[in-house]
Amino acid sequence: MESVGAYEAKTHLPKLLERVMKGERITITKHGVPVAVLQPHDSRKVFNTKSVIAELRDFRDRHSLRGPSLRDMIEEGRR
């Protein structure tokens, strides 16, 4: 993986993006310290919204704070 400085990355961003589109990974450094990586987008990480919502609901049903409800806390604050 190639490294480029932040100034060079800013100056040559369009060229770097072309290289990334071809599959390269490029590390951007600031004063020699890696701060970011340009890499191709991973299209496999696209999530199905309905399945994510279903997973969140399942998680909510399996986990509880076992404390007062939000309604109880609101009422407590009004007294």
N, CA, C and O atoms as a CHARMM CRD file, in Angstrom:
* protein
*
  316
    1    1 MET  N      0.85600  -1.17200   0.00000 PROA 1      0.00000
    2    1 MET  CA     0.00000   0.00000   0.00000 PROA 1      0.00000
    3    1 MET  C      0.89900   1.23000   0.00000 PROA 1      0.00000
    4    1 MET  O      1.82700   1.33900   0.80200 PROA 1      0.00000
    5    2 GLU  N      0.61500   2.13100  -0.88900 PROA 2      0.00000
    6    2 GLU  CA     1.42200   3.34600  -1.01800 PROA 2      0.00000
    7    2 GLU  C      0.96600   4.38500   0.00300 PROA 2      0.00000
    8    2 GLU  O     -0.19800   4.40600   0.40200 PROA 2      0.00000
    9    3 SER  N      1.88700   5.23900   0.42100 PROA 3      0.00000
   10    3 SER  CA     1.57600   6.33700   1.32600 PROA 3      0.00000
   11    3 SER  C      1.82500   7.65700   0.61100 PROA 3      0.00000
   12    3 SER  O      2.77800   7.79300  -0.15700 PROA 3      0.00000
   13    4 VAL  N      0.95100   8.63100   0.87600 PROA 4      0.00000
   14    4 VAL  CA     1.14800   9.98600   0.36000 PROA 4      0.00000
   15    4 VAL  C      0.87500  10.95900   1.49800 PROA 4      0.00000
   16    4 VAL  O      0.06600  10.69100   2.38600 PROA 4      0.00000
   17    5 GLY  N      1.56200  12.08600   1.45200 PROA 5      0.00000
   18    5 GLY  CA     1.34500  13.12000   2.45300 PROA 5      0.00000
   19    5 GLY  C      0.01200  13.82100   2.24700 PROA 5      0.00000
   20    5 GLY  O     -0.55900  13.78600   1.15700 PROA 5      0.00000
   21    6 ALA  N     -0.47600  14.45600   3.30200 PROA 6      0.00000
   22    6 ALA  CA    -1.77300  15.13400   3.24800 PROA 6      0.00000
   23    6 ALA  C     -1.78500  16.23200   2.18300 PROA 6      0.00000
   24    6 ALA  O     -2.76800  16.37900   1.45700 PROA 6      0.00000
   25    7 TYR  N     -0.70500  16.99900   2.08600 PROA 7      0.00000
   26    7 TYR  CA    -0.65800  18.06600   1.08900 PROA 7      0.00000
   27    7 TYR  C     -0.73900  17.50000  -0.32000 PROA 7      0.00000
   28    7 TYR  O     -1.47600  18.00400  -1.16700 PROA 7      0.00000
   29    8 GLU  N      0.03900  16.43500  -0.55700 PROA 8      0.00000
   30    8 GLU  CA     0.01800  15.79200  -1.88000 PROA 8      0.00000
   31    8 GLU  C     -1.36700  15.21300  -2.17000 PROA 8      0.00000
   32    8 GLU  O     -1.86100  15.30300  -3.29400 PROA 8      0.00000
   33    9 ALA  N     -1.98900  14.61900  -1.15000 PROA 9      0.00000
   34    9 ALA  CA    -3.33100  14.05200  -1.34000 PROA 9      0.00000
   35    9 ALA  C     -4.32600  15.13400  -1.71900 PROA 9      0.00000
   36    9 ALA  O     -5.16500  14.93900  -2.59800 PROA 9      0.00000
   37   10 LYS  N     -4.22600  16.28600  -1.04300 PROA 10     0.00000
   38   10 LYS  CA    -5.12900  17.39800  -1.35400 PROA 10     0.00000
   39   10 LYS  C     -4.89000  17.90000  -2.77300 PROA 10     0.00000
   40   10 LYS  O     -5.83400  18.18300  -3.51100 PROA 10     0.00000
   41   11 THR  N     -3.63800  18.00600  -3.13900 PROA 11     0.00000
   42   11 THR  CA    -3.28100  18.54000  -4.45100 PROA 11     0.00000
   43   11 THR  C     -3.65300  17.59800  -5.58900 PROA 11     0.00000
   44   11 THR  O     -4.05100  18.04600  -6.66400 PROA 11     0.00000
   45   12 HSD  N     -3.52400  16.29100  -5.35500 PROA 12     0.00000
   46   12 HSD  CA    -3.72000  15.31300  -6.42500 PROA 12     0.00000
   47   12 HSD  C     -4.90200  14.37500  -6.16300 PROA 12     0.00000
   48   12 HSD  O     -4.89700  13.23200  -6.62000 PROA 12     0.00000
   49   13 LEU  N     -5.90500  14.84700  -5.43600 PROA 13     0.00000
   50   13 LEU  CA    -7.03000  13.98300  -5.07900 PROA 13     0.00000
   51   13 LEU  C     -7.70300  13.32600  -6.28200 PROA 13     0.00000
   52   13 LEU  O     -7.95800  12.12300  -6.22400 PROA 13     0.00000
   53   14 PRO  N     -8.00200  14.02500  -7.35100 PROA 14     0.00000
   54   14 PRO  CA    -8.65100  13.34500  -8.48300 PROA 14     0.00000
   55   14 PRO  C     -7.83300  12.16900  -9.02500 PROA 14     0.00000
   56   14 PRO  O     -8.39300  11.12400  -9.35600 PROA 14     0.00000
   57   15 LYS  N     -6.50100  12.33900  -9.11600 PROA 15     0.00000
   58   15 LYS  CA    -5.65300  11.24400  -9.60000 PROA 15     0.00000
   59   15 LYS  C     -5.65600  10.07600  -8.61400 PROA 15     0.00000
   60   15 LYS  O     -5.69300   8.91300  -9.01800 PROA 15     0.00000
   61   16 LEU  N     -5.61800  10.39600  -7.31400 PROA 16     0.00000
   62   16 LEU  CA    -5.64000   9.33500  -6.29900 PROA 16     0.00000
   63   16 LEU  C     -6.96000   8.56600  -6.34900 PROA 16     0.00000
   64   16 LEU  O     -6.97800   7.34300  -6.20600 PROA 16     0.00000
   65   17 LEU  N     -8.05500   9.28300  -6.55100 PROA 17     0.00000
   66   17 LEU  CA    -9.36300   8.61100  -6.63600 PROA 17     0.00000
   67   17 LEU  C     -9.43600   7.68500  -7.84800 PROA 17     0.00000
   68   17 LEU  O    -10.04300   6.61700  -7.77500 PROA 17     0.00000
   69   18 GLU  N     -8.83300   8.08100  -8.94200 PROA 18     0.00000
   70   18 GLU  CA    -8.79400   7.21300 -10.12100 PROA 18     0.00000
   71   18 GLU  C     -8.06100   5.91800  -9.79400 PROA 18     0.00000
   72   18 GLU  O     -8.50100   4.83500 -10.18000 PROA 18     0.00000
   73   19 ARG  N     -6.95200   6.02900  -9.08600 PROA 19     0.00000
   74   19 ARG  CA    -6.19000   4.83700  -8.71000 PROA 19     0.00000
   75   19 ARG  C     -6.99000   3.95100  -7.75800 PROA 19     0.00000
   76   19 ARG  O     -6.97000   2.72500  -7.86600 PROA 19     0.00000
   77   20 VAL  N     -7.68800   4.58700  -6.83200 PROA 20     0.00000
   78   20 VAL  CA    -8.50800   3.82600  -5.87900 PROA 20     0.00000
   79   20 VAL  C     -9.63100   3.10100  -6.60900 PROA 20     0.00000
   80   20 VAL  O     -9.96000   1.96500  -6.26700 PROA 20     0.00000
   81   21 MET  N    -10.21900   3.74500  -7.61100 PROA 21     0.00000
   82   21 MET  CA   -11.28300   3.10900  -8.38500 PROA 21     0.00000
   83   21 MET  C    -10.77800   1.86600  -9.11200 PROA 21     0.00000
   84   21 MET  O    -11.56000   0.97700  -9.44900 PROA 21     0.00000
   85   22 LYS  N     -9.48200   1.80800  -9.34800 PROA 22     0.00000
   86   22 LYS  CA    -8.88400   0.64100 -10.00500 PROA 22     0.00000
   87   22 LYS  C     -8.49000  -0.43300  -8.99600 PROA 22     0.00000
   88   22 LYS  O     -7.94600  -1.47100  -9.37200 PROA 22     0.00000
   89   23 GLY  N     -8.76700  -0.18400  -7.70700 PROA 23     0.00000
   90   23 GLY  CA    -8.52500  -1.20500  -6.69600 PROA 23     0.00000
   91   23 GLY  C     -7.38600  -0.94800  -5.73100 PROA 23     0.00000
   92   23 GLY  O     -7.16200  -1.75200  -4.82600 PROA 23     0.00000
   93   24 GLU  N     -6.66100   0.14300  -5.89600 PROA 24     0.00000
   94   24 GLU  CA    -5.53500   0.42700  -4.99700 PROA 24     0.00000
   95   24 GLU  C     -6.02100   0.94600  -3.63900 PROA 24     0.00000
   96   24 GLU  O     -7.09800   1.53000  -3.52400 PROA 24     0.00000
   97   25 ARG  N     -5.20100   0.71700  -2.62800 PROA 25     0.00000
   98   25 ARG  CA    -5.40700   1.31000  -1.29900 PROA 25     0.00000
   99   25 ARG  C     -4.25400   2.27400  -1.06700 PROA 25     0.00000
  100   25 ARG  O     -3.09600   1.93000  -1.30800 PROA 25     0.00000
  101   26 ILE  N     -4.56300   3.47400  -0.60100 PROA 26     0.00000
  102   26 ILE  CA    -3.54200   4.50300  -0.41300 PROA 26     0.00000
  103   26 ILE  C     -3.67400   5.06900   0.99700 PROA 26     0.00000
  104   26 ILE  O     -4.75500   5.49100   1.40800 PROA 26     0.00000
  105   27 THR  N     -2.56200   5.07400   1.73600 PROA 27     0.00000
  106   27 THR  CA    -2.53800   5.64400   3.07600 PROA 27     0.00000
  107   27 THR  C     -2.17100   7.11300   2.98200 PROA 27     0.00000
  108   27 THR  O     -1.22300   7.48300   2.28900 PROA 27     0.00000
  109   28 ILE  N     -2.92700   7.94900   3.68600 PROA 28     0.00000
  110   28 ILE  CA    -2.62100   9.37600   3.74600 PROA 28     0.00000
  111   28 ILE  C     -1.95300   9.64100   5.09200 PROA 28     0.00000
  112   28 ILE  O     -2.45500   9.23300   6.14000 PROA 28     0.00000
  113   29 THR  N     -0.81000  10.33200   5.04700 PROA 29     0.00000
  114   29 THR  CA    -0.06900  10.61100   6.27100 PROA 29     0.00000
  115   29 THR  C     -0.00500  12.11100   6.53000 PROA 29     0.00000
  116   29 THR  O     -0.12800  12.92900   5.61800 PROA 29     0.00000
  117   30 LYS  N      0.19000  12.44200   7.79100 PROA 30     0.00000
  118   30 LYS  CA     0.41300  13.83100   8.17500 PROA 30     0.00000
  119   30 LYS  C      1.66600  13.83300   9.03000 PROA 30     0.00000
  120   30 LYS  O      1.68600  13.25500  10.11700 PROA 30     0.00000
  121   31 HSD  N      2.70000  14.47600   8.54500 PROA 31     0.00000
  122   31 HSD  CA     4.00800  14.48000   9.20800 PROA 31     0.00000
  123   31 HSD  C      4.50700  13.06100   9.43200 PROA 31     0.00000
  124   31 HSD  O      5.10200  12.75300  10.46400 PROA 31     0.00000
  125   32 GLY  N      4.25300  12.19400   8.43900 PROA 32     0.00000
  126   32 GLY  CA     4.73900  10.82000   8.49100 PROA 32     0.00000
  127   32 GLY  C      3.88900   9.85200   9.28700 PROA 32     0.00000
  128   32 GLY  O      4.19600   8.66200   9.35000 PROA 32     0.00000
  129   33 VAL  N      2.81400  10.35200   9.90100 PROA 33     0.00000
  130   33 VAL  CA     1.93500   9.50400  10.71300 PROA 33     0.00000
  131   33 VAL  C      0.68000   9.17500   9.90800 PROA 33     0.00000
  132   33 VAL  O      0.00600  10.09300   9.43900 PROA 33     0.00000
  133   34 PRO  N      0.34300   7.89300   9.73300 PROA 34     0.00000
  134   34 PRO  CA    -0.87300   7.53600   8.98800 PROA 34     0.00000
  135   34 PRO  C     -2.12900   8.09300   9.67700 PROA 34     0.00000
  136   34 PRO  O     -2.31400   7.92600  10.88200 PROA 34     0.00000
  137   35 VAL  N     -2.97800   8.75400   8.89500 PROA 35     0.00000
  138   35 VAL  CA    -4.20900   9.32200   9.45200 PROA 35     0.00000
  139   35 VAL  C     -5.46700   8.84000   8.73200 PROA 35     0.00000
  140   35 VAL  O     -6.56500   8.95000   9.27800 PROA 35     0.00000
  141   36 ALA  N     -5.32800   8.31300   7.52400 PROA 36     0.00000
  142   36 ALA  CA    -6.50200   7.86200   6.77700 PROA 36     0.00000
  143   36 ALA  C     -6.07800   6.88400   5.69200 PROA 36     0.00000
  144   36 ALA  O     -4.91300   6.82500   5.30000 PROA 36     0.00000
  145   37 VAL  N     -7.05200   6.12300   5.22000 PROA 37     0.00000
  146   37 VAL  CA    -6.81400   5.19400   4.12100 PROA 37     0.00000
  147   37 VAL  C     -7.88200   5.41900   3.06100 PROA 37     0.00000
  148   37 VAL  O     -9.07700   5.40100   3.35600 PROA 37     0.00000
  149   38 LEU  N     -7.44300   5.63100   1.83200 PROA 38     0.00000
  150   38 LEU  CA    -8.36700   5.68000   0.69400 PROA 38     0.00000
  151   38 LEU  C     -8.42300   4.26600   0.14600 PROA 38     0.00000
  152   38 LEU  O     -7.39500   3.67100  -0.17900 PROA 38     0.00000
  153   39 GLN  N     -9.63200   3.73600   0.04800 PROA 39     0.00000
  154   39 GLN  CA    -9.77900   2.38600  -0.48400 PROA 39     0.00000
  155   39 GLN  C    -11.10100   2.29600  -1.22900 PROA 39     0.00000
  156   39 GLN  O    -12.00500   3.09800  -0.99100 PROA 39     0.00000
  157   40 PRO  N    -11.22100   1.32100  -2.13300 PROA 40     0.00000
  158   40 PRO  CA   -12.46700   1.17600  -2.87900 PROA 40     0.00000
  159   40 PRO  C    -13.64400   0.89800  -1.94000 PROA 40     0.00000
  160   40 PRO  O    -13.48800   0.26400  -0.89700 PROA 40     0.00000
  161   41 HSD  N    -14.79100   1.37200  -2.32300 PROA 41     0.00000
  162   41 HSD  CA   -16.01300   1.13800  -1.56300 PROA 41     0.00000
  163   41 HSD  C    -16.35300  -0.34200  -1.58900 PROA 41     0.00000
  164   41 HSD  O    -16.25500  -0.98600  -2.63300 PROA 41     0.00000
  165   42 ASP  N    -16.74900  -0.88000  -0.45300 PROA 42     0.00000
  166   42 ASP  CA   -17.11600  -2.29600  -0.36400 PROA 42     0.00000
  167   42 ASP  C    -18.62800  -2.40500  -0.53300 PROA 42     0.00000
  168   42 ASP  O    -19.38000  -2.18000   0.41600 PROA 42     0.00000
  169   43 SER  N    -19.06600  -2.74600  -1.72100 PROA 43     0.00000
  170   43 SER  CA   -20.49800  -2.80600  -2.01000 PROA 43     0.00000
  171   43 SER  C    -21.18700  -3.93900  -1.25900 PROA 43     0.00000
  172   43 SER  O    -22.41600  -3.97300  -1.19200 PROA 43     0.00000
  173   44 ARG  N    -20.41200  -4.87500  -0.68800 PROA 44     0.00000
  174   44 ARG  CA   -21.02200  -5.96500   0.07800 PROA 44     0.00000
  175   44 ARG  C    -21.58600  -5.47400   1.39600 PROA 44     0.00000
  176   44 ARG  O    -22.34700  -6.19600   2.04100 PROA 44     0.00000
  177   45 LYS  N    -21.23800  -4.26800   1.81600 PROA 45     0.00000
  178   45 LYS  CA   -21.69800  -3.75200   3.09800 PROA 45     0.00000
  179   45 LYS  C    -23.02700  -3.00600   2.98200 PROA 45     0.00000
  180   45 LYS  O    -23.38200  -2.24800   3.88500 PROA 45     0.00000
  181   46 VAL  N    -23.74800  -3.19900   1.91600 PROA 46     0.00000
  182   46 VAL  CA   -25.05100  -2.58800   1.75100 PROA 46     0.00000
  183   46 VAL  C    -26.05200  -3.39600   2.57100 PROA 46     0.00000
  184   46 VAL  O    -26.14300  -4.61500   2.42600 PROA 46     0.00000
  185   47 PHE  N    -26.79600  -2.71800   3.42400 PROA 47     0.00000
  186   47 PHE  CA   -27.71100  -3.39000   4.32600 PROA 47     0.00000
  187   47 PHE  C    -29.15200  -3.26400   3.84300 PROA 47     0.00000
  188   47 PHE  O    -29.56000  -2.24000   3.29600 PROA 47     0.00000
  189   48 ASN  N    -29.90000  -4.32400   4.06100 PROA 48     0.00000
  190   48 ASN  CA   -31.32100  -4.30800   3.78000 PROA 48     0.00000
  191   48 ASN  C    -32.00900  -3.65100   4.97200 PROA 48     0.00000
  192   48 ASN  O    -31.93100  -4.16000   6.09000 PROA 48     0.00000
  193   49 THR  N    -32.67200  -2.54000   4.74700 PROA 49     0.00000
  194   49 THR  CA   -33.27100  -1.75900   5.82500 PROA 49     0.00000
  195   49 THR  C    -34.24500  -2.58800   6.65300 PROA 49     0.00000
  196   49 THR  O    -34.22600  -2.51500   7.88100 PROA 49     0.00000
  197   50 LYS  N    -35.08100  -3.36100   6.01000 PROA 50     0.00000
  198   50 LYS  CA   -36.08100  -4.14500   6.74000 PROA 50     0.00000
  199   50 LYS  C    -35.41800  -5.17200   7.65500 PROA 50     0.00000
  200   50 LYS  O    -35.88600  -5.39200   8.77300 PROA 50     0.00000
  201   51 SER  N    -34.34700  -5.79600   7.20300 PROA 51     0.00000
  202   51 SER  CA   -33.69000  -6.79200   8.04800 PROA 51     0.00000
  203   51 SER  C    -32.97200  -6.12300   9.21900 PROA 51     0.00000
  204   51 SER  O    -32.91800  -6.69500  10.30800 PROA 51     0.00000
  205   52 VAL  N    -32.42300  -4.93300   9.02000 PROA 52     0.00000
  206   52 VAL  CA   -31.77800  -4.21300  10.12100 PROA 52     0.00000
  207   52 VAL  C    -32.80400  -3.83100  11.17700 PROA 52     0.00000
  208   52 VAL  O    -32.55200  -3.98000  12.37200 PROA 52     0.00000
  209   53 ILE  N    -33.96300  -3.33900  10.74200 PROA 53     0.00000
  210   53 ILE  CA   -35.02700  -2.97400  11.68900 PROA 53     0.00000
  211   53 ILE  C    -35.49200  -4.20600  12.44200 PROA 53     0.00000
  212   53 ILE  O    -35.71100  -4.13800  13.65200 PROA 53     0.00000
  213   54 ALA  N    -35.64500  -5.32200  11.76300 PROA 54     0.00000
  214   54 ALA  CA   -36.06400  -6.56300  12.42200 PROA 54     0.00000
  215   54 ALA  C    -35.03500  -6.99500  13.46700 PROA 54     0.00000
  216   54 ALA  O    -35.40300  -7.43900  14.55500 PROA 54     0.00000
  217   55 GLU  N    -33.74800  -6.86600  13.14100 PROA 55     0.00000
  218   55 GLU  CA   -32.70200  -7.21800  14.10500 PROA 55     0.00000
  219   55 GLU  C    -32.72900  -6.30100  15.31500 PROA 55     0.00000
  220   55 GLU  O    -32.53800  -6.76000  16.44100 PROA 55     0.00000
  221   56 LEU  N    -32.96100  -5.01100  15.10300 PROA 56     0.00000
  222   56 LEU  CA   -33.05500  -4.07300  16.22500 PROA 56     0.00000
  223   56 LEU  C    -34.24400  -4.39500  17.12300 PROA 56     0.00000
  224   56 LEU  O    -34.13100  -4.34700  18.34800 PROA 56     0.00000
  225   57 ARG  N    -35.36900  -4.72000  16.52600 PROA 57     0.00000
  226   57 ARG  CA   -36.55000  -5.07500  17.32900 PROA 57     0.00000
  227   57 ARG  C    -36.30300  -6.35300  18.12500 PROA 57     0.00000
  228   57 ARG  O    -36.69600  -6.45200  19.28700 PROA 57     0.00000
  229   58 ASP  N    -35.65600  -7.32200  17.50100 PROA 58     0.00000
  230   58 ASP  CA   -35.32700  -8.56700  18.18700 PROA 58     0.00000
  231   58 ASP  C    -34.38900  -8.29500  19.36200 PROA 58     0.00000
  232   58 ASP  O    -34.57000  -8.85000  20.44600 PROA 58     0.00000
  233   59 PHE  N    -33.39500  -7.44900  19.14800 PROA 59     0.00000
  234   59 PHE  CA   -32.46400  -7.08100  20.21900 PROA 59     0.00000
  235   59 PHE  C    -33.21600  -6.40900  21.35700 PROA 59     0.00000
  236   59 PHE  O    -32.99500  -6.72400  22.52600 PROA 59     0.00000
  237   60 ARG  N    -34.11500  -5.47500  21.01000 PROA 60     0.00000
  238   60 ARG  CA   -34.89400  -4.76200  22.02500 PROA 60     0.00000
  239   60 ARG  C    -35.73900  -5.72900  22.84000 PROA 60     0.00000
  240   60 ARG  O    -35.86500  -5.57500  24.05500 PROA 60     0.00000
  241   61 ASP  N    -36.31700  -6.72200  22.17700 PROA 61     0.00000
  242   61 ASP  CA   -37.16400  -7.68500  22.88000 PROA 61     0.00000
  243   61 ASP  C    -36.35700  -8.59000  23.81200 PROA 61     0.00000
  244   61 ASP  O    -36.87000  -9.03800  24.83800 PROA 61     0.00000
  245   62 ARG  N    -35.10400  -8.85800  23.46200 PROA 62     0.00000
  246   62 ARG  CA   -34.27300  -9.75200  24.27800 PROA 62     0.00000
  247   62 ARG  C    -33.53900  -9.03200  25.39900 PROA 62     0.00000
  248   62 ARG  O    -33.04300  -9.68400  26.31800 PROA 62     0.00000
  249   63 HSD  N    -33.45400  -7.70000  25.34900 PROA 63     0.00000
  250   63 HSD  CA   -32.69500  -6.94500  26.35300 PROA 63     0.00000
  251   63 HSD  C    -33.59000  -5.89600  27.00100 PROA 63     0.00000
  252   63 HSD  O    -34.40300  -5.25300  26.33700 PROA 63     0.00000
  253   64 SER  N    -33.42500  -5.73800  28.29900 PROA 64     0.00000
  254   64 SER  CA   -34.22400  -4.75700  29.02300 PROA 64     0.00000
  255   64 SER  C    -33.35500  -4.05800  30.05300 PROA 64     0.00000
  256   64 SER  O    -32.41700  -4.65100  30.58500 PROA 64     0.00000
  257   65 LEU  N    -33.66000  -2.81100  30.33300 PROA 65     0.00000
  258   65 LEU  CA   -32.94200  -2.08000  31.36600 PROA 65     0.00000
  259   65 LEU  C    -33.45700  -2.43900  32.76000 PROA 65     0.00000
  260   65 LEU  O    -32.80400  -2.15300  33.76400 PROA 65     0.00000
  261   66 ARG  N    -34.62000  -3.05900  32.81300 PROA 66     0.00000
  262   66 ARG  CA   -35.22700  -3.50300  34.06400 PROA 66     0.00000
  263   66 ARG  C    -35.31400  -2.38400  35.10100 PROA 66     0.00000
  264   66 ARG  O    -35.10300  -2.61500  36.29100 PROA 66     0.00000
  265   67 GLY  N    -35.61200  -1.22800  34.66300 PROA 67     0.00000
  266   67 GLY  CA   -35.75900  -0.09000  35.55700 PROA 67     0.00000
  267   67 GLY  C    -37.10500   0.56000  35.31100 PROA 67     0.00000
  268   67 GLY  O    -37.97300  -0.02000  34.65900 PROA 67     0.00000
  269   68 PRO  N    -37.27700   1.74700  35.82500 PROA 68     0.00000
  270   68 PRO  CA   -38.54200   2.45200  35.58900 PROA 68     0.00000
  271   68 PRO  C    -38.71300   2.75300  34.09900 PROA 68     0.00000
  272   68 PRO  O    -37.73900   2.93400  33.36900 PROA 68     0.00000
  273   69 SER  N    -39.94900   2.80000  33.67700 PROA 69     0.00000
  274   69 SER  CA   -40.22500   3.11600  32.27700 PROA 69     0.00000
  275   69 SER  C    -39.97200   4.60000  32.02600 PROA 69     0.00000
  276   69 SER  O    -39.88600   5.39700  32.96000 PROA 69     0.00000
  277   70 LEU  N    -39.85800   4.94600  30.78100 PROA 70     0.00000
  278   70 LEU  CA   -39.66300   6.33900  30.41400 PROA 70     0.00000
  279   70 LEU  C    -40.81900   7.18200  30.92300 PROA 70     0.00000
  280   70 LEU  O    -40.61400   8.29300  31.41300 PROA 70     0.00000
  281   71 ARG  N    -42.02600   6.66100  30.81100 PROA 71     0.00000
  282   71 ARG  CA   -43.21300   7.37200  31.28800 PROA 71     0.00000
  283   71 ARG  C    -43.11100   7.63200  32.79500 PROA 71     0.00000
  284   71 ARG  O    -43.42200   8.72900  33.25900 PROA 71     0.00000
  285   72 ASP  N    -42.67000   6.61300  33.56300 PROA 72     0.00000
  286   72 ASP  CA   -42.51700   6.78400  35.00900 PROA 72     0.00000
  287   72 ASP  C    -41.47900   7.86100  35.33500 PROA 72     0.00000
  288   72 ASP  O    -41.67700   8.66000  36.25000 PROA 72     0.00000
  289   73 MET  N    -40.38500   7.88000  34.59200 PROA 73     0.00000
  290   73 MET  CA   -39.35000   8.89200  34.84100 PROA 73     0.00000
  291   73 MET  C    -39.86100  10.29100  34.51400 PROA 73     0.00000
  292   73 MET  O    -39.53700  11.24700  35.21800 PROA 73     0.00000
  293   74 ILE  N    -40.65100  10.41800  33.46100 PROA 74     0.00000
  294   74 ILE  CA   -41.21400  11.72900  33.11100 PROA 74     0.00000
  295   74 ILE  C    -42.15500  12.19600  34.21300 PROA 74     0.00000
  296   74 ILE  O    -42.10300  13.34900  34.63900 PROA 74     0.00000
  297   75 GLU  N    -43.00800  11.30000  34.66500 PROA 75     0.00000
  298   75 GLU  CA   -43.94400  11.64800  35.73700 PROA 75     0.00000
  299   75 GLU  C    -43.19500  12.01900  37.01200 PROA 75     0.00000
  300   75 GLU  O    -43.59200  12.95100  37.71200 PROA 75     0.00000
  301   76 GLU  N    -42.11700  11.30100  37.32000 PROA 76     0.00000
  302   76 GLU  CA   -41.31000  11.58500  38.51100 PROA 76     0.00000
  303   76 GLU  C    -40.73000  12.99800  38.42700 PROA 76     0.00000
  304   76 GLU  O    -40.67200  13.70800  39.43200 PROA 76     0.00000
  305   77 GLY  N    -40.30500  13.40400  37.23600 PROA 77     0.00000
  306   77 GLY  CA   -39.73000  14.73100  37.06600 PROA 77     0.00000
  307   77 GLY  C    -40.74900  15.84700  37.17400 PROA 77     0.00000
  308   77 GLY  O    -40.36500  16.99200  37.41500 PROA 77     0.00000
  309   78 ARG  N    -42.01700  15.56500  37.00800 PROA 78     0.00000
  310   78 ARG  CA   -43.06800  16.58600  37.07500 PROA 78     0.00000
  311   78 ARG  C    -43.50500  16.88700  38.50100 PROA 78     0.00000
  312   78 ARG  O    -44.18100  17.88500  38.75300 PROA 78     0.00000
  313   79 ARG  N    -43.12300  16.03100  39.42100 PROA 79     0.00000
  314   79 ARG  CA   -43.57200  16.24900  40.81200 PROA 79     0.00000
  315   79 ARG  C    -42.75200  17.26300  41.50800 PROA 79     0.00000
  316   79 ARG  O    -42.99900  17.55900  42.67700 PROA 79     0.00000
